[in-house]
């Protein structure tokens, strides 16, 4: 497992701050730093968005604090009650990940193309890493995050299921910031 540095470079901290401003404050800076390390390593290893999502989920799940686990249990209870069972609640996951992947894969392809160009010009991992963060920071705008979340809402579940999903998950994701309640 990768270990996060105590002090993040400014370009990495900017990415972390954007996630916390636009999406959620549920995950700590240290956890987000490790998530960023995994995403960068996975990108350099040419992994696809599905594998990256799985790797990120593993990192997050293995680093949850007691308070985060308690919040997670409350969310799981809410989802189970709202959908009748955890199995029913989890049926939304494949469509949500498909919509997210459809929205993130073109960006990933741009990053990969830039990395390939930089490699052909003799640039190393440090330069490619800084470039990836620059691209992530340009990509991650409040408008774009809102658009992706809107697409998740519209294209991954029925309005009734969205209401239930939002009731449970909206405690940790900033859906209300984008009027998606």
C-alpha positions in Angstrom: 0.0 0.0 0.0 1.2 3.5 -0.8 1.8 5.9 2.1 0.8 9.5 1.8 3.4 12.2 2.6 2.7 14.4 5.7 2.8 17.5 3.5 1.3 17.3 0.0 2.7 19.3 -2.9 0.5 22.3 -3.8 -0.9 20.8 -7.0 -1.9 17.6 -5.1 -3.4 19.6 -2.2 -5.4 21.6 -4.7 -6.9 18.4 -6.0 -7.8 17.3 -2.5 -9.3 20.7 -1.7 -11.4 20.5 -4.9 -12.8 17.1 -3.9 -13.7 18.5 -0.5 -15.3 21.6 -1.9 -17.2 20.0 -4.8 -18.0 16.4 -3.7 -17.6 15.4 -0.1 -15.7 16.0 3.2 -16.4 12.5 4.4 -12.8 11.3 3.5 -9.9 13.0 5.3 -7.0 14.8 3.6 -4.7 11.9 4.4 -7.1 9.4 2.9 -7.6 11.6 -0.2 -3.8 11.9 -0.6 -3.6 8.1 -0.6 -6.5 7.9 -3.1 -4.7 10.4 -5.3 -1.5 8.3 -5.1 -3.4 5.2 -6.2 -5.1 7.0 -9.1 -1.8 8.4 -10.3 -0.1 5.0 -10.0 -3.0 3.3 -11.7 -3.0 5.8 -14.5 0.8 5.3 -15.0 0.1 1.6 -15.1 -2.6 2.1 -17.8 -5.4 0.7 -15.7 -9.0 1.4 -16.8 -11.6 3.4 -14.8 -13.2 0.2 -13.4 -10.0 -1.1 -12.0 -9.2 2.3 -10.6 -12.5 2.6 -8.9 -12.0 -0.8 -7.3 -8.5 0.1 -6.2 -9.8 3.4 -4.7 -12.6 1.6 -3.0 -10.1 -0.8 -1.4 -8.0 2.1 -0.2 -10.9 3.9 1.3 -12.5 0.9 2.9 -9.2 -0.1 4.5 -8.5 3.3 5.9 -11.9 4.3 7.4 -11.8 5.7 10.9 -14.2 4.5 13.6 -16.4 7.6 13.1 -16.5 7.0 9.3 -17.4 3.3 9.9 -20.2 4.4 12.2 -21.5 6.8 9.5 -21.2 4.0 6.9 -23.2 1.7 9.1 -25.9 4.4 9.4 -25.9 4.8 5.6 -26.1 1.0 5.1 -29.1 0.9 7.5 -30.8 3.7 5.7 -30.3 2.0 2.3 -31.5 -1.3 3.6 -34.6 0.3 5.1 -35.2 2.4 2.0 -34.8 -0.3 -0.6 -36.1 -3.3 1.5 -32.8 -5.1 1.5 -29.1 -4.4 0.9 -29.2 -6.5 -2.2 -31.9 -4.2 -3.6 -30.0 -1.2 -2.6 -26.8 -2.4 -4.3 -28.6 -2.8 -7.7 -27.9 0.9 -8.3 -24.1 0.4 -8.2 -23.5 -0.9 -11.7 -25.5 1.8 -13.4 -23.9 4.5 -11.2 -20.4 3.2 -12.0 -21.3 3.0 -15.7 -22.4 6.6 -15.9 -19.4 7.8 -13.9 -17.1 5.7 -16.1 -18.7 7.1 -19.3 -18.1 10.6 -18.0 -14.5 10.0 -16.8 -13.1 7.7 -19.5 -12.7 10.5 -22.1 -10.8 12.5 -19.6 -8.6 9.5 -18.7 -7.9 9.0 -22.4 -6.7 12.6 -22.6 -4.4 12.1 -19.6 -3.1 8.8 -21.1 -2.4 10.6 -24.5 -0.6 13.4 -22.7 1.5 10.9 -20.7 2.4 9.0 -23.9 3.5 12.3 -25.5 5.5 13.2 -22.5 7.2 9.8 -22.4 8.1 10.1 -26.0 9.7 13.4 -25.2 11.8 11.7 -22.4 9.8 13.1 -19.5 9.8 11.0 -16.3 7.3 10.0 -13.7 7.6 13.3 -11.7 6.8 15.4 -14.8 3.9 13.1 -15.8 2.5 13.2 -12.2 2.6 17.0 -12.1 0.9 17.1 -15.5 -1.8 14.7 -14.3 -2.6 16.9 -11.3 -2.7 20.0 -13.5 -5.1 18.2 -15.8 -7.2 16.9 -12.9 -7.4 20.4 -11.4 -8.5 21.9 -14.7 -11.1 19.1 -15.2 -12.6 19.2 -11.7 -14.7 22.3 -11.8 -17.9 22.8 -9.8 -19.9 22.9 -13.1 -18.4 19.6 -14.3 -18.9 17.8 -11.0 -22.5 19.0 -11.0 -23.0 17.8 -14.6 -21.6 14.4 -13.8 -23.8 14.1 -10.6 -26.8 15.2 -12.6 -26.1 12.5 -15.2 -25.8 9.9 -12.4 -29.2 11.1 -11.1 -30.9 11.1 -14.5 -29.3 8.1 -16.1 -28.7 5.5 -13.4 -32.0 5.2 -11.5 -35.7 6.1 -11.3 -36.7 9.4 -9.7 -38.2 7.4 -6.8 -35.0 5.5 -6.3 -33.0 8.7 -6.5 -35.0 10.2 -3.7 -34.2 7.2 -1.5 -30.6 7.1 -2.6 -30.2 10.8 -1.9 -31.9 10.5 1.5 -29.2 8.0 2.5 -26.1 9.1 0.6 -26.8 12.8 0.6 -25.4 12.9 4.1 -21.9 12.5 2.7 -22.1 13.6 -0.9 -22.9 17.3 -1.7 -26.0 16.6 -3.9 -27.8 19.6 -2.4 -25.0 21.9 -3.7 -26.2 21.1 -7.2 -29.9 21.1 -6.4 -30.1 17.4 -6.9 -32.2 16.6 -3.9 
